[in-house]
Amino acid sequence: MTTDRIDNASRNETQRDFTKNPGLLFITTSLRLLMLRLDRLRDLVEIVRKDKAHNSTKSLRHLEKRIDFQERIAIEIKVRGLANSRQDRIDALLAEKHGIVPDKSKGREFERYPLAAEQVFAFISTYSEKVDNDIWEELEATHSSDEVKLEYASNYYASILQPDLAGELAASIFPRAVQQFNSVLGGLARTALTVSGAESLGDLPDIPWAIQKSLGKYPNDIERWAIDRRVENFVRGGIDEWRDTSLRFAEFDVEDATGSWHIIQEAIARMRLLDRASDGTVDAEYLADAGPLAPPEARIWGRLKTSGDYLSDLLDNIESLALSMALLWSTNFFNDHDSDINFFIDRAVDLESRGRWTSALGIFQTLRDTYVHPEHPSFSMTMINIWLCRQQLGTDDDAMRNSIKISQTAEPVEQAGLCALTRDWPGMLAAIEEACEGESASFTANWLMQMPLMQRAMKENPQVRRLLERKKSASTKRRLRK
């Protein structure tokens, strides 16, 4: 059975089932699932970080008021110096007892071939207890005359030695994050093949006779099998395949997407490295695959560490690339100028809230260049956010400021935003008064208070905060009286 006959039947059936931009619906659903997972991964790392910070300060809090500030700083500097000397002391014992000398050569290659992880930790565990005991004795000798200072120094040293659980969690989460990004890219390809036609990304792979025989009664299943094989080839092809396919069939360059493909390139190289060497020992293949964003500590025979900060940057980059790729991809295959793009706006605003102004700007600009035409109901709000991001990044200019001044809108909420951009406080207060009227006043005020532009205005002008707080509570009081 050929894929040509399957294509027509499946495409017609799909169009009967979904008559209002099913492609964007499928892609947005895929993105919602991705963002839900990314948010959960962020929350996990943040919970562990906060827990460590809480535990670190808990043992010190009751002592802080009993020691002069300058004395506390001096104790902490001394303790950090001892903690930093811990590894050097262990290295000295390893060299003295076993002739094991750490390789401190610079550059991308070590002079010595490293011991295996279990061998290193076996030797380290032998001497770490001795080193720790020596350090404890030094702390005790330094502060033996003052029990409070001794307790503070001891607790501070113990807090430094706490294991990096956030880093361990990040290393465990990292492969899942890359897999989820690949899944979204696969969803883009699958949606194009399903909605726009089975040949919209070139020829599908041949269908083995065994599959035709097994699924012969279900033509749509055969097509979906072939589509999934094409999707697998697309995802496995990596950045070169994604760029080639996007240029040939979607008429855009992936470099136009918001985010860094170098970060993704390094993450994929890291995944492949972990497949080859579970302990993350760097090899020449990783350095070649990782490109310019291989971290400075990545040296031949060295070991990569996946920190919480590394994972946080990767998750934000995955979010930005996924959102912008989805917009650029979908506007080519199934563009509908009346499509609901509120999900994309919400995520871009969330990026603003996290201080990711460059990423947020890229998403709003992509919205403007794809779905949000001048007659779109979200056009004014999109432009307000573009201007906000540029102000925050310091890239505003006279042309932009003039565009803001001549912008007109009949919507009070949008007028409040325009006034906030120009710091026209009287105009902004009047617009808020008009926007926060009637039964929905509390909801509107609460929504405005969550917006990054309004939060900036509330910091700069206390009158704005007081008005919004009054509008938020007034409606609640009216409901209670009723």
C-alpha positions in Angstrom: 0.0 0.0 0.0 1.4 3.4 -1.0 1.4 6.5 1.3 -0.4 8.6 -1.4 -3.8 7.0 -0.9 -3.4 7.0 2.8 -2.5 10.7 2.8 -5.7 12.0 1.2 -8.0 9.9 3.4 -6.3 10.9 6.6 -6.1 14.6 5.7 -9.8 14.8 4.8 -10.7 13.0 8.0 -8.6 15.3 10.1 -10.1 18.4 8.5 -13.6 17.1 9.3 -12.7 16.6 13.0 -11.0 19.9 13.5 -12.2 22.8 11.5 -10.5 25.7 13.5 -6.7 25.6 13.1 -6.1 22.1 14.5 -2.4 22.5 13.8 -1.9 25.4 16.2 -4.2 23.5 18.7 -1.9 20.4 18.6 1.3 22.5 18.9 -0.1 24.6 21.7 -1.1 21.5 23.6 2.4 20.1 23.2 3.9 23.3 24.5 1.5 23.4 27.5 2.7 19.9 28.4 6.4 21.0 28.0 5.9 24.2 30.1 4.1 22.2 32.8 7.1 19.9 33.0 9.7 22.7 32.9 7.9 24.5 35.7 7.8 21.4 37.8 11.6 20.8 37.2 12.3 24.4 38.2 10.2 24.0 41.3 12.0 20.8 42.3 15.4 22.5 42.1 14.2 25.6 43.9 12.7 23.6 46.7 16.0 21.9 47.3 18.0 25.2 47.1 15.7 26.9 49.6 15.8 23.9 51.9 19.6 24.0 51.9 19.6 27.7 52.5 17.2 27.3 55.4 19.2 24.6 57.0 22.4 26.5 56.6 21.1 29.6 58.3 18.9 27.8 60.9 21.9 26.6 62.9 23.5 30.1 62.8 20.5 32.3 63.4 20.3 32.0 67.1 24.0 32.9 67.4 24.2 35.9 65.1 22.9 38.4 67.6 25.4 37.3 70.2 28.4 38.1 68.0 29.5 41.5 66.7 28.9 41.8 62.9 32.6 42.5 62.1 33.6 39.5 64.3 31.2 37.2 62.4 32.7 38.3 59.1 36.2 37.6 60.3 35.1 34.1 61.5 33.4 33.3 58.2 36.5 34.4 56.2 38.7 32.2 58.4 36.3 29.2 58.1 36.0 29.5 54.3 39.8 29.5 54.1 39.9 26.3 56.0 37.1 24.8 53.9 38.9 25.8 50.7 42.1 24.1 52.0 40.4 20.8 52.6 40.9 19.4 49.1 44.5 20.6 49.0 45.2 18.8 52.2 43.7 15.6 50.9 45.8 16.0 47.7 48.9 16.4 49.8 48.3 13.2 51.6 47.5 11.3 48.4 50.8 12.5 47.0 52.8 11.7 50.1 51.3 8.2 50.8 50.6 6.9 47.2 52.4 9.2 44.8 49.0 10.4 43.3 49.5 14.0 42.2 46.5 15.9 40.9 46.9 17.2 37.3 46.8 21.0 37.5 47.9 21.6 33.9 46.0 24.3 32.0 44.3 24.0 28.6 41.9 21.4 27.2 44.0 18.3 27.9 45.4 16.8 31.1 49.0 15.5 31.2 48.0 12.5 33.3 45.3 9.9 32.6 42.8 10.0 35.5 41.9 7.4 38.0 38.4 5.9 37.8 35.8 7.6 40.1 35.6 4.6 42.5 39.4 4.6 42.8 39.5 8.3 43.5 36.8 8.2 46.1 38.3 5.1 47.8 41.6 7.0 48.4 39.8 10.2 49.3 37.6 8.5 51.9 40.7 7.1 53.5 42.1 10.6 54.3 39.0 12.9 54.4 38.2 11.9 58.0 41.8 12.8 59.1 41.7 16.1 57.3 38.3 17.0 58.8 39.5 16.1 62.3 42.6 18.4 61.7 40.3 21.3 60.7 38.0 20.8 63.6 41.0 20.9 66.0 42.2 24.1 64.4 38.7 25.7 64.8 38.7 24.6 68.4 42.1 25.9 69.1 41.3 29.3 67.5 38.1 29.8 69.5 38.7 27.8 72.6 38.2 30.9 74.8 34.8 31.8 73.5 32.1 29.0 73.3 29.7 31.2 71.2 32.3 31.9 68.6 33.4 28.3 68.6 29.8 27.1 68.0 29.3 29.7 65.3 32.5 28.7 63.5 31.7 25.0 63.8 28.1 25.4 62.5 29.3 27.6 59.7 31.9 25.0 58.6 29.3 22.2 58.8 26.9 24.3 56.6 29.7 24.7 53.9 30.2 20.9 53.9 26.6 20.2 53.2 26.2 18.1 50.0 25.1 19.9 46.9 21.7 18.2 46.6 20.6 20.8 44.1 23.5 19.8 41.8 22.7 16.1 42.2 19.0 16.8 41.4 20.0 19.0 38.4 22.2 16.2 37.0 19.3 13.7 37.3 16.8 16.1 35.8 19.0 17.2 32.9 18.4 14.3 30.5 14.6 14.6 30.9 14.8 18.3 30.0 16.6 17.6 26.7 14.2 14.7 26.0 11.2 17.1 26.5 12.7 19.6 24.0 13.2 16.9 21.4 9.6 15.8 22.0 8.3 19.3 21.2 10.3 19.4 18.0 8.9 16.0 17.1 5.5 17.4 17.8 6.1 20.2 15.3 7.0 17.8 12.6 4.2 15.4 13.4 1.6 18.1 13.3 2.8 19.4 10.0 2.7 15.9 8.5 -0.7 15.2 10.0 -2.5 18.4 9.3 -0.8 19.8 6.2 -0.3 16.5 4.5 2.0 13.4 4.8 4.4 14.8 2.2 4.7 18.3 3.7 8.2 17.5 4.9 9.3 15.5 1.9 8.8 11.8 1.3 7.8 9.5 4.1 9.9 6.4 4.7 9.0 3.1 3.0 6.4 1.0 4.8 7.6 -2.6 5.5 5.3 -5.4 4.3 5.0 -6.6 7.9 3.5 -3.3 9.0 1.1 -3.2 6.0 0.0 -6.7 6.8 -0.5 -6.0 10.5 -2.3 -2.7 10.1 -3.9 -3.2 6.6 -7.4 -2.7 8.0 -6.5 0.7 9.4 -5.1 3.0 6.7 -4.8 5.9 9.1 -2.7 3.8 11.5 -0.3 2.9 8.7 0.1 6.5 7.8 0.7 7.4 11.5 3.3 4.7 11.7 5.2 6.2 8.7 4.8 9.7 10.0 6.3 8.7 13.4 9.3 7.2 11.6 9.8 10.5 9.7 9.5 12.3 13.0 12.2 10.1 14.6 14.6 10.8 11.7 13.9 14.5 12.0 14.6 14.6 15.8 17.7 12.3 15.5 19.1 14.5 12.8 20.0 17.2 15.3 20.4 20.9 14.6 21.6 20.5 11.0 18.5 18.5 10.1 16.2 21.0 11.9 17.8 23.9 10.1 17.6 22.1 6.7 14.0 21.0 7.1 12.9 24.4 8.4 14.5 26.2 5.4 13.2 23.8 2.8 9.6 23.3 4.0 8.8 26.0 6.6 10.6 28.9 4.9 12.5 30.1 8.0 15.9 29.7 9.5 16.0 28.2 13.0 18.6 30.9 13.8 15.7 33.3 13.7 14.2 31.6 16.8 14.6 33.3 20.2 17.3 31.5 22.3 20.7 30.0 21.9 21.2 26.9 19.7 24.7 26.7 21.1 23.2 25.9 24.5 21.1 23.2 22.9 24.2 21.9 21.0 26.2 21.6 24.2 23.3 19.9 26.0 22.9 17.3 23.2 26.7 16.7 23.3 26.5 16.3 27.0 23.7 13.7 26.7 25.8 11.7 24.2 28.8 11.9 26.5 26.8 10.5 29.4 25.7 7.7 27.1 29.4 6.9 26.5 30.7 7.6 29.9 28.3 7.5 32.8 30.6 9.5 35.1 30.8 12.4 32.6 34.5 11.9 31.7 35.2 14.4 28.9 36.5 13.1 25.6 37.5 14.7 22.3 34.1 13.8 20.7 32.3 15.9 23.4 34.5 18.9 22.8 34.0 18.7 19.1 30.2 18.3 19.4 29.7 20.9 22.1 31.2 23.7 20.1 31.9 27.2 21.6 29.8 26.6 24.7 31.7 23.8 26.2 32.4 25.0 29.7 36.0 26.2 30.5 36.4 23.3 33.0 35.6 20.8 30.3 39.0 19.2 29.6 40.0 15.9 28.1 39.7 13.3 30.9 38.1 15.8 33.2 34.6 15.4 34.5 31.6 17.5 33.7 29.3 18.7 36.5 25.7 19.7 35.9 24.9 22.4 38.4 21.6 23.9 39.4 22.6 27.2 37.6 23.4 25.2 34.4 20.0 23.5 34.5 18.2 26.8 35.1 19.8 28.4 32.1 19.0 25.4 30.0 15.4 25.2 31.0 14.9 28.9 30.2 16.6 28.5 26.8 14.4 25.4 26.0 11.3 27.4 26.8 12.3 30.4 24.6 13.3 28.2 21.6 10.3 26.0 21.9 7.9 29.0 22.0 9.5 30.8 19.1 10.0 27.7 17.0 6.4 26.8 17.4 5.2 30.3 16.2 7.6 30.3 13.2 6.7 26.8 12.2 2.9 27.0 12.7 2.6 30.3 10.9 3.9 28.7 7.7 1.9 25.4 7.8 -1.4 26.5 9.3 -1.6 30.3 9.7 -4.9 31.7 10.8 -4.9 35.4 11.7 -7.8 34.9 14.1 -6.0 32.3 16.1 -5.9 32.5 19.9 -2.3 33.2 21.0 -3.0 34.1 24.6 -0.9 31.1 25.8 2.2 32.5 24.1 1.6 36.0 25.6 1.2 34.5 29.1 4.5 32.6 28.8 6.3 35.7 27.5 4.9 37.7 30.4 6.2 35.0 32.7 9.6 35.3 31.2 9.4 39.1 32.0 8.5 38.3 35.6 11.7 36.2 35.9 13.8 39.0 34.5 14.4 37.2 31.2 13.9 40.4 29.2 15.8 39.3 26.1 13.9 36.1 25.8 10.5 37.8 26.4 11.4 40.5 23.8 12.1 37.8 21.3 8.8 36.0 21.9 6.8 39.2 21.6 8.6 40.2 18.4 8.0 36.8 16.9 4.3 37.1 17.8 4.2 40.5 16.1 5.9 39.0 13.0 3.6 36.0 12.8 0.1 36.0 14.2 -0.4 39.4 15.8 -1.1 41.7 12.9 -2.2 45.4 13.5 -5.9 44.4 13.5 -5.4 41.5 16.0 -7.0 42.1 19.4 -3.7 41.5 21.1 -1.6 43.9 19.0 -1.5 46.8 21.4 -0.7 44.7 24.3 2.1 42.9 22.3 3.6 46.3 21.3 3.4 47.6 24.9 5.4 44.6 26.1 7.9 44.9 23.3 8.5 48.5 24.3 8.8 47.5 28.0 11.4 44.9 27.3 13.4 47.4 25.3 13.3 49.9 28.1 14.5 47.3 30.6 17.3 46.3 28.2 18.3 49.9 27.6 17.7 49.6 23.8 14.9 52.1 23.5 15.5 55.1 21.2 13.8 58.2 19.9 11.8 56.3 17.2 10.4 54.0 19.8 9.6 56.8 22.2 7.7 58.6 19.4 5.8 55.4 18.6 4.6 55.2 22.2 3.5 58.8 22.2 1.4 58.5 19.0 -0.2 55.2 20.0 -3.9 55.3 20.7 -6.2 52.8 22.2 -9.8 52.8 23.5 -9.0 50.1 26.1 -8.4 51.6 29.6 -6.0 48.7 30.5 -3.9 49.3 27.4 -4.0 53.1 28.1 -2.7 52.4 31.6 0.2 50.5 30.1 1.1 53.3 27.6 1.1 55.8 30.5 3.3 53.5 32.6 5.8 53.4 29.7 6.1 57.2 29.6 5.7 57.6 33.4 2.6 59.7 32.8 1.3 59.1 36.4 -1.9 61.3 36.2 -2.9 59.6 33.0 -2.1 56.2 34.4 -4.2 56.8 37.5 -7.1 57.9 35.5 -6.9 54.9 33.2 -6.7 52.5 36.2 -9.8 54.2 37.7 -11.7 53.6 34.4 -10.4 50.0 34.0 -11.3 49.0 37.6 -15.0 49.8 37.6 -18.0 47.5 38.1 -18.2 44.0 39.4 -14.9 42.9 37.8 -12.9 45.7 39.5 -11.2 43.5 42.0 -10.2 40.9 39.3 -8.9 43.6 37.0 -6.9 45.3 39.7 -5.4 41.9 40.9 -4.5 41.0 37.3 -2.9 44.4 36.7 -0.8 44.0 39.9 0.7 40.8 38.5 1.9 42.5 35.3 5.7 43.3 35.3 5.0 46.8 33.8 2.5 47.6 36.6 4.9 46.2 39.2 7.6 48.5 38.0 5.1 51.4 38.1 4.1 50.5 41.7 7.7 50.6 42.8 8.3 54.0 41.1 5.0 55.6 42.3 3.3 54.7 45.6 0.1 56.3 44.4 -0.3 53.6 41.7 0.2 50.8 44.4 -2.3 52.4 46.7 -4.9 52.9 44.0 -4.6 49.3 42.8 -4.8 47.9 46.3 -7.9 50.0 47.0 -9.6 48.8 43.8 -8.7 45.2 44.6 -10.1 45.4 48.1 -13.1 47.6 47.4 -14.9 45.1 45.2 -14.3 42.4 47.8 -15.9 44.6 50.5 -18.9 45.3 48.3 -19.5 41.5 47.9 -19.2 41.0 51.6 -21.9 43.7 52.3 -24.2 42.0 49.9 
